[in-house]
Amino acid sequence: MFYIIVMKRAIVPAAVFFVALMVPFFLSMKGNDGHFIYTLDDPYIHLALAENIAVGHYGINQDESTAPSSSVLWPFLLVPFSFFQWAFLVPFILNTIFALLTVFLIHRFYGPGGVFLTVASIYALNLVGLVFTGMEHSLQLLLVAAIAIGASQYPDDHKVPWWLAISLVVAPLVRYECLAVSFPVLIFLFAAGEKKKALMLFLVLVILLGAFSLFLVNMGLSPMPASVNAKSAVVSGSGSAASILGNMVNSVKSFRGLVQLFLLVPVVFVFFSGKRSRAEKLLAGTAVVAVILHLAVGRSGWFHRYGVYMWAFSILIAFQLYRSSIAKYRIPAAILLLVLSADYLSGYTKIKYASSNIYQQQYQMRRFVHGWLQEPVAVNDLGLVSLGYNEYVLDLWGLATPEALHGASDPVWVDSVAAVNGVNCAIVYRDEILGIQHWTHVARMQIAPPLVVCVSGGVDFLAAPWASADSLRSMLYDFKETVPGGIEIDIMR
């Protein structure tokens, strides 16, 4: 009965979420000539990986084992649907479900009268924007919200519910950065008296992550996925003090990092207050440690998806610590939350433009490769091109071809690996890959502004030194006649 009442009270926030979801959905479909396109190219990497996992291979190219996914679990969640023609919609469907569950969860946590806070949280936690990325972040946010709420309620009921235990273990398997939440909360539970449970959960988590690393090493790969190696300054810096310090400096210089530090002020005040209980101080200390860990080794940005999990964790812990005060000023609190989440609000207004960027650039690359080229190709945006493609794809960004993380700047390496795999054409951001600049520049495809996720609005078509530039040029002339409006293809003569 209680859950029915909660669901009824959540009807308004759920309706707001659904409307907020449908507006950019239809705007994007209209702007993309009726095609549903995510706001990033990355989800298509996971879909391509899931496609191969389904037939017993972990990687993008059939003769190479690679770990291009930033998540341990997410590609496996997509595998059961990979045989269906509508598999590309599965991330959107799953993310919508996870986001709705998050709405229900935080609405129940805010309690009676928390409608304004829940509605504000829909935008402040970028719930809609994360759905359209097609990535694992909606599930990550749901699990982190469950962890924050479970930890917040522990001082009152002194219980570790099953859903908290599962979330603590699963969250890092969804995104490695969730270790910045799980580890501090496990320490919190240990210090609060749940020593046996905390140690057991810690052991299970280490074993599962270690098993996946052994799985990668057994295939001749790095213990960490290629995407983590490529995108994490700390991991690529081997965890050195300099890399951690540099990452923290960059974090606090960003708007999101400054806001995170601002929110820590009232949390730290609880930690040093003489009027607060030990459990409340432990909870405040947990939030402080989590935020510091995120600033030290995590990232923010990339279309408002990297740091949102820690923002949600901070908000929910702060709400718990100041629950009685916020209850008196719910509307001002909701307004303040929206102000502090200005970057996420801005991101919501750009969803249709981000989707349009991917449609005009990566989707058109896919059309050319699948419909005209039909042979091995080199790219730096892997997802849409590799999905459902049976030819070899040389990834010069280093996700599907890990050696490219260091080799792509070397012309000798690029020529060698391209020749061995029969690659005659590259579609890349030419200025960003030093090792391919000696290839023949045949054409440049420029997309229409505003540029949101494709900061480099132009992608270059290059012919290998041993390949026919005229053949590539001829295909591009034919392709040029089919591209949607707003896209310019300049073919060099």
N, C-alpha and C positions, 0 to 999 in steps of 0.2 A: 504494500500500500504506500509506503514511504517513497519508494522509487517512482511509483506512478505520479505522486504529487510533485516530485522533483521534475519529472519529465514534462508535466503540464506547465510548471512555472518556467521551464526552459523553452517553451514554444516561441516566445517572442525573440530571444536571442537566436534560436535555430532558424527562424524565419528571416531574420536580418542577415544571418550568414548565407542562407540560400540565395537571397536576392543579391547580396554582395558578390556571390560566386557567379551567378547567371549573367550579370551585367557585362563583365569583361569577357565571359565565354562567348556571348553572342556578338559583341563588338569585334572580338578576335576572329571569329568565324567569318564575319562580314568582310573584314579587312584582308583576310587570307583566302579569298575566293572560295569559301566554303570548306576549307581544310582546317582541321583541329591541329594546332601546333603548340608545343610547350614553349615556355619562355626561355629555355636553355637547350643546348644541343646534348648536354650530359645525360638526360634520361634515356636517350636512344642508345647510349653506350650500354646501360644496364639491360635494356631490352635485347640488344644484340648479344650480350653475354648470356642472358637467360636462354636465348634461342639455342646457343651452343651447349650450355649446361644440360639442356633437355635431351641432347643426343650424346651426352657423356664426355663433353670436352669443356675445359675451363679456359676460355680465351676468346679472342675475336677472330683471328685467322686459324683455320683448321689445323695447320701444321705447326702452330706455335702456342705454347701455354703462356698466358699473361694474366695479370690481375689488374684490370683497368678500373674496377669499381672501388669507390670510396667506402663501401659498406660490405660487411661480411654477409649479412642476412638478406638485404634487399633484393639482389638478383635472384636468390632462391625463392623468394615470395612470388616472383613473376613467372617462374618456370612452369607451373601448372597451366598457365594461360597462353604460353608461347606458341602453341599449335593453332590458335584461333586467328582469323583475319583481323579481329578487333583487339588483338593483344596490345596494340599501341595505346588503347584507352584505359588499360588496367591501372597504370600508375595514377591517372586522374580519378578513377573510381575509388581505389583504395585510399588515396589521400583525402578525398571528400569524406569518406567514412571515418577516418582517423581524426580529421578536423572537427567533425560533428561530435564525436566522442569527447574530444577536448573541450568543446563548448559545454556539453553536459557536465563534464567533470568539474570544470572551474566554476560553473554556475552553482553546482551543489556546494562547492567549497566556500564561495562567497556568501551563501546562505540567503535567507529571506530578505528581499529588498535589494538583492544584488544584480538586478537586471541591467542597470546602467553600467556597472562595472564589467559585466559579462559582455555587453555589446561593445563597450570601449576596448575590451581585450581582444575581440575579434580582429580589430584593426591594429591595436597596439602590439599584438603578437604575430602579426602578418599571417594569420591563418589562411586567408584566401590566396595570398601571393605564393605561399608554400605549396598549395595544391597545384598551381599552374606550373611550378618548376618540374613536376613529374619525378622529383627525387624523393629520398627517404626522410626528408625533414619533417613532414607532417606526423609520421610515426614517431620520430625522435621527440618532437614537441609533446605528443601525448604521453610518452613514457617519462619524460622529464617532469611534466606536470604531475603525474602520479607519484613520482619520487618526492617532489617538493611537498605535496599534500600529505603523503604518508609520513614524512619526517616532521611536518608541522603538527600533525595530530598525535605523534608519539608522546609528547609530554603530558597529554591529557589522558590517553587510554593505555599507555605503556604496552602497546602491542605492535608486532611487526606483521601486518596482514600479508596474505599470499601475494596480492597484486603488487605490493611494495617490493617484496623479495624478488619477484620475477622481473619487475621493471629495473631494479638495480643491476641485474645480470644481463638483461637483454639490451638495455640502452646502449652500452658500448659496442655491442655486436651490430647495432644499427648504424652508429657513428662513433668512431674511436674517441672523438673529442668529449663524449659523454663520460669518459673516465674522470673528467674534471668535476663531475657531479657525483658519480657513484662512489668514488674513493672517499671524498669528504663525508658523505652521508654514512658510509660504512664505519668510518672512524667515529662519527657522532653516535651511532648505535652501540658501538663498542664501549665508548666512554659513558653512555647512558645505562650500561649494565647488560646489554645484549651481546656479550662477548662471544658466546658459542655460535650464535646465528650470524653475527658479523664476520667471524673468521671463516665459517662454512661458505657464506656467499662470496667472500673474497677469493677463496680457494677455487670455487666453481668458475668464477669469472676469469681468473688467471689461467685455469686449465683450458677453458673454451677458446680464449684468445690465443693461448700458446699452441693449441691444436691447429688452429687456422694458420698460424705462422709456420708450423711444421709442414702443413699441407703445401704451402707456397714454396718453402725451401726444398721440399721433396721434388717439386717440379723444376727446380733450378732457378727459382726466383728469389727476390729479396723477401725477408720476413714480413715486411709491410707492403700493402698494395702499391702499385705504381702511382696511382693518383695521390696517395698520401705523400710519397716521396717527392712527387712533382710540385705539390701545392703547399706543403708545410715547410716553412723556413727552418723550423727547429729540427724536424726529421732530416731534411737535406743537409743540415749543419751538424748532424750526428749528436744532437742534444748538447752541444757545447754551451758554456756560459755566455759566450758572445752572441750566439744565435738566440738564446732565450732572452737576453737583455735587449737585443735588437728588436725581437718580436714584441716585447712588452712596450718599448718606446713607440713603435708603430701603432700598437693597439691604443694606447692612451692618447695619441695624437688625433685619433679619429673621433667623430661625433659620438658613435656608439660606445667607444671606450670611455669617453668623458662622462656620458650619461650613466654608465655602469658604476663609475667611481662616485658620482653624485648620489646614486641610490645607496651606496655603502655607508654614507654618513649617518643616517638614522639607524642603520643596522649596527654599526660600530658603537653608537651611543648606547644601545641595549647591552652590548657586551660589557661595557664599563659602568653600567648603571648599578647602584647598590640596591635598587628596589626590585630588580628582576631576579627570577628564580634561576637556579643552576641550569635547568633544562632549557630555558629561554636563552641564556647566555651561550650554551653549547650550540643551539640552533643558529644564533647570530654568527658565532664563530665559523660554523659550517658554511654559511653563505659567503662570508668574507674569504675563506680559503678557496672556495669554488671559483669565485670571481677572479681572484689573483691567479689561480691556475689557468683559467681561460685566457686572461690577458697575457700570461707568460708564454703559453704554447699554442693557443687557439688563434682563430682568425675571425674577422668580421667582414661584412659586405658581400660581394659577388651576388648581386641582385637580392640583397637583404635576406640571406639564408644562413650564413655561417654563425652569426652570434645570437640569433633569436632564442635558441634553447636556453642560454644563460640569462638572457633578459627575462624569460618566463620564470625560470627558477628564482631569480632575484625578486621579481614582483610578488610571487606567491609567498615566499618566505617573509618579505617585508609586510605583506598584508596580514599574515598570521601574527607577527610581532606587534602590530599596531591595529589589530582587529577592532577593538572597542572604540578607538578614536576614529577610524575610518567609517565605522557604522554610523557615526553622527554626521559625517560629511561625505556621503557616498558620491553625490554628483560632482562636487569640487574635486574629489579624488579621481573620478573617472576623467574629468577634463585634464587634470594634471598628468594622468597616465598617457592621454593622447598627445599632449604637448611634448612629453619626454620621448614619445615614439614617432616624432615627426618624420623621420626617415622611412619608417615602415608605411606611414600614410602616403608619403610621396611615391613609394614603390607600388602601392595599390593602383594609383592613377596611371602607372606606366605599363601595366600588364599587357594591354593590347599592343602597345608599341614594341615591347620586348618580343612578344609572339610574332609580330610582323617582321622584326629583324631576322629571326630564325627562319621564317618562311621565305623571305627574300634572299637570304644568303645560303644557309646550310641546306634548306630544302631544295633550292635550285641547283646547288652542287650535286645533291642526290639525284635529281632528275637528269642532269647531264651525264653523270657517271653511269647510272643504271640504264639510261635510254640511248646514249650516244657512244660513250667511251667503251664500256663493257670489257674492260681489261684491268689489270692491276694499276693502282693509283696511289700517290702519296698525298697526304692531307695533314692539316694540323687541327682540324675539327672532325672528330672521328665518328660521332654518333649516327646521324642520319645517313651518311654515306655507307657505313658498314652494315647497317641493319638490313638483313635479308639479301646481302650481296655475297656472291659465291667466289669472287675474285679476291686476290690478295690486296690488303690495305696497309700501306706503310704509314705508320703514325709518327710524324716528325715532332709531335709534342711530347711523346714518351709514355703514353698511357697503355697503348697496345704493343708498342715497341720500346721497352724500357731502356734499351741501349741509346735511344735517341735523346734521352735526358742530357747526355754528355756528347753524343756523336753528331747531333744535328748541326752543330756549329763547325763541323769539319767537312769540307767538300769531298775529301777522299773517302770518308766513311759513308757519306750520303750517296755518292756515285756507286760505291761498292755494293751496299745493301740494296739499292734500287736496281742495279743491273742483275744481281743474283735472283731477285724476285720478279723480274720482267716488268718493272715500273718504267714507263716512258713519259708519264704525265704527272704533274703535281698541281694541286689546287690549294694554295696556302697564302698566309700573310707573308709575302716575300721579304719584307724589311725586317721581320722578326726571326727569320731562320737564316743565319749566316751561311750555312753549308750548302744552300741551294741557289744562292744568288748568281752563280755562274751559268745556271740553266737558261735557256732561251725564253725570254719574256714574251708570250704570245698574246695575252689579253688580260684585261682587268674588268671585273664585274663590280659595279658600284651600286649600293642600295640607297634608298631614299631615307632622309632623316625623318624623325629624330632617332639618333643612334643611342640605344639603351644598353643592350647586352653585346652588340657587335660594335665595339668601340672603334675598331678598324672597319670602316664602312666599305672598304674595297678588298676583294679577294682576287689573287692573281693566278692565272693559268700559265704554267711553265712546261716547256718540252725539254726532256733530257738531252744532253749533248749528242748522244748516239741515235736519237729519235728524230722523226720528221716533224718539224714545226708546221709545215704546210698541211699535213694531215690533220693535226690538232686544230689548226686555223679553219680548215674547211668544216669540221664538225661544229665549231663554235659559230660559224656563220649560220648554219642550219638551226642550231640551238637558240641563237639570238632572236630568231623570228617567233619563238614560242614563249619567251619570258613575260611575266605579268608587267603591267605598267608600273612606273616608278623605279625600274631597274635599268641601268645603263651598262652595256657591254662595249668596251672600247677595245677593238681588235687591232693589234699592231701589224703594219704591213711591211 
